Amino acid sequence: MTITNVWNKVNLNIDQVSQLTGVKKTTLRYWEKEFSDYLKPERTDTQRRQYSLEEVEKVSVLKKLIEEEKYKSAGVRLKLGLGLGAPPAGPNQEPPG
Protein backbone atom coordinates (compact mmCIF):
# COMPACT_ATOMS: atom_id res chain seq x y z
CA MET A 1 0.00 0.00 0.00
CA THR A 2 1.40 3.38 -0.98
CA ILE A 3 1.32 6.57 1.06
CA THR A 4 -1.19 8.01 -1.43
CA ASN A 5 -3.54 5.10 -0.78
CA VAL A 6 -3.22 5.62 2.96
CA TRP A 7 -3.94 9.37 2.68
CA ASN A 8 -6.99 8.64 0.51
CA LYS A 9 -8.43 6.54 3.33
CA VAL A 10 -7.94 9.13 6.08
CA ASN A 11 -11.22 10.41 7.51
CA LEU A 12 -11.62 13.14 10.11
CA ASN A 13 -14.61 13.83 12.32
CA ILE A 14 -16.26 17.23 12.56
CA ASP A 15 -14.28 18.17 15.70
CA GLN A 16 -10.99 17.47 13.95
CA VAL A 17 -12.01 19.37 10.82
CA SER A 18 -13.11 22.32 12.94
CA GLN A 19 -9.79 22.42 14.79
CA LEU A 20 -7.77 21.93 11.60
CA THR A 21 -9.55 24.60 9.54
CA GLY A 22 -10.65 27.05 12.23
CA VAL A 23 -14.28 26.77 11.05
CA LYS A 24 -16.87 26.31 13.79
CA LYS A 25 -18.81 23.05 13.84
CA THR A 26 -22.11 24.90 13.46
CA THR A 27 -20.73 26.63 10.37
CA LEU A 28 -19.58 23.30 8.90
CA ARG A 29 -23.09 21.92 9.38
CA TYR A 30 -24.61 25.00 7.76
CA TRP A 31 -22.22 24.86 4.80
CA GLU A 32 -23.05 21.17 4.35
CA LYS A 33 -26.73 22.16 3.89
CA GLU A 34 -26.12 25.36 1.95
CA PHE A 35 -23.63 23.80 -0.48
CA SER A 36 -24.94 20.22 -0.43
CA ASP A 37 -24.00 19.67 -4.06
CA TYR A 38 -20.37 20.58 -3.26
CA LEU A 39 -19.64 19.56 0.35
CA LYS A 40 -20.77 16.01 1.11
CA PRO A 41 -18.97 14.37 4.02
CA GLU A 42 -19.61 10.66 4.36
CA ARG A 43 -21.70 9.37 7.24
CA THR A 44 -20.97 6.44 9.53
CA ASP A 45 -23.60 3.87 10.44
CA THR A 46 -24.43 6.09 13.42
CA GLN A 47 -24.76 9.16 11.14
CA ARG A 48 -21.57 10.87 12.29
CA ARG A 49 -19.84 12.95 9.64
CA GLN A 50 -16.51 11.72 8.29
CA TYR A 51 -14.54 14.15 6.16
CA SER A 52 -12.04 12.87 3.63
CA LEU A 53 -8.99 15.00 2.92
CA GLU A 54 -10.74 16.10 -0.29
CA GLU A 55 -13.72 17.32 1.75
CA VAL A 56 -11.36 19.16 4.13
CA GLU A 57 -9.87 20.92 1.11
CA LYS A 58 -13.39 21.92 0.04
CA VAL A 59 -13.98 23.39 3.51
CA SER A 60 -10.80 25.43 3.07
CA VAL A 61 -12.02 26.69 -0.33
CA LEU A 62 -15.38 27.70 1.17
CA LYS A 63 -13.65 29.44 4.06
CA LYS A 64 -11.43 31.40 1.70
CA LEU A 65 -14.32 32.49 -0.52
CA ILE A 66 -16.62 33.45 2.35
CA GLU A 67 -14.27 34.82 5.00
CA GLU A 68 -11.37 36.22 2.98
CA GLU A 69 -12.93 37.14 -0.37
CA LYS A 70 -16.27 38.13 1.25
CA TYR A 71 -18.55 36.25 -1.16
CA LYS A 72 -22.18 35.68 -0.16
CA SER A 73 -23.77 32.24 -0.64
CA ALA A 74 -25.03 33.05 -4.14
CA GLY A 75 -21.59 34.32 -5.17
CA VAL A 76 -19.90 31.21 -3.79
CA ARG A 77 -22.32 29.01 -5.73
CA LEU A 78 -21.57 30.90 -8.95
CA LYS A 79 -17.82 30.90 -8.32
CA LEU A 80 -17.90 27.11 -7.80
CA GLY A 81 -20.10 26.59 -10.86
CA LEU A 82 -23.03 25.31 -8.82
CA GLY A 83 -25.66 27.70 -10.18
CA LEU A 84 -28.06 29.61 -8.00
CA GLY A 85 -30.62 26.85 -7.48
CA ALA A 86 -34.36 27.33 -7.71
CA PRO A 87 -35.80 30.53 -6.21
CA PRO A 88 -38.14 30.04 -3.25
CA ALA A 89 -41.86 29.84 -4.06
CA GLY A 90 -43.87 33.00 -3.41
CA PRO A 91 -47.19 32.98 -1.52
CA ASN A 92 -49.25 32.40 -4.70
CA GLN A 93 -46.83 30.08 -6.42
CA GLU A 94 -46.34 26.36 -6.17
CA PRO A 95 -42.84 25.07 -5.48
CA PRO A 96 -40.92 24.01 -8.61
CA GLY A 97 -40.88 20.35 -9.53
C-alpha positions as CSV (number, residue, x, y, z in Angstrom):
1,M,0.0,0.0,0.0
2,T,1.4,3.4,-1.0
3,I,1.3,6.6,1.1
4,T,-1.2,8.0,-1.4
5,N,-3.5,5.1,-0.8
6,V,-3.2,5.6,3.0
7,W,-3.9,9.4,2.7
8,N,-7.0,8.6,0.5
9,K,-8.4,6.5,3.3
10,V,-7.9,9.1,6.1
11,N,-11.2,10.4,7.5
12,L,-11.6,13.1,10.1
13,N,-14.6,13.8,12.3
14,I,-16.3,17.2,12.6
15,D,-14.3,18.2,15.7
16,Q,-11.0,17.5,14.0
17,V,-12.0,19.4,10.8
18,S,-13.1,22.3,12.9
19,Q,-9.8,22.4,14.8
20,L,-7.8,21.9,11.6
21,T,-9.5,24.6,9.5
22,G,-10.7,27.0,12.2
23,V,-14.3,26.8,11.0
24,K,-16.9,26.3,13.8
25,K,-18.8,23.0,13.8
26,T,-22.1,24.9,13.5
27,T,-20.7,26.6,10.4
28,L,-19.6,23.3,8.9
29,R,-23.1,21.9,9.4
30,Y,-24.6,25.0,7.8
31,W,-22.2,24.9,4.8
32,E,-23.1,21.2,4.3
33,K,-26.7,22.2,3.9
34,E,-26.1,25.4,1.9
35,F,-23.6,23.8,-0.5
36,S,-24.9,20.2,-0.4
37,D,-24.0,19.7,-4.1
38,Y,-20.4,20.6,-3.3
39,L,-19.6,19.6,0.3
40,K,-20.8,16.0,1.1
41,P,-19.0,14.4,4.0
42,E,-19.6,10.7,4.4
43,R,-21.7,9.4,7.2
44,T,-21.0,6.4,9.5
45,D,-23.6,3.9,10.4
46,T,-24.4,6.1,13.4
47,Q,-24.8,9.2,11.1
48,R,-21.6,10.9,12.3
49,R,-19.8,12.9,9.6
50,Q,-16.5,11.7,8.3
51,Y,-14.5,14.1,6.2
52,S,-12.0,12.9,3.6
53,L,-9.0,15.0,2.9
54,E,-10.7,16.1,-0.3
55,E,-13.7,17.3,1.8
56,V,-11.4,19.2,4.1
57,E,-9.9,20.9,1.1
58,K,-13.4,21.9,0.0
59,V,-14.0,23.4,3.5
60,S,-10.8,25.4,3.1
61,V,-12.0,26.7,-0.3
62,L,-15.4,27.7,1.2
63,K,-13.6,29.4,4.1
64,K,-11.4,31.4,1.7
65,L,-14.3,32.5,-0.5
66,I,-16.6,33.5,2.3
67,E,-14.3,34.8,5.0
68,E,-11.4,36.2,3.0
69,E,-12.9,37.1,-0.4
70,K,-16.3,38.1,1.2
71,Y,-18.6,36.2,-1.2
72,K,-22.2,35.7,-0.2
73,S,-23.8,32.2,-0.6
74,A,-25.0,33.1,-4.1
75,G,-21.6,34.3,-5.2
76,V,-19.9,31.2,-3.8
77,R,-22.3,29.0,-5.7
78,L,-21.6,30.9,-8.9
79,K,-17.8,30.9,-8.3
80,L,-17.9,27.1,-7.8
81,G,-20.1,26.6,-10.9
82,L,-23.0,25.3,-8.8
83,G,-25.7,27.7,-10.2
84,L,-28.1,29.6,-8.0
85,G,-30.6,26.9,-7.5
86,A,-34.4,27.3,-7.7
87,P,-35.8,30.5,-6.2
88,P,-38.1,30.0,-3.3
89,A,-41.9,29.8,-4.1
90,G,-43.9,33.0,-3.4
91,P,-47.2,33.0,-1.5
92,N,-49.3,32.4,-4.7
93,Q,-46.8,30.1,-6.4
94,E,-46.3,26.4,-6.2
95,P,-42.8,25.1,-5.5
96,P,-40.9,24.0,-8.6
97,G,-40.9,20.4,-9.5
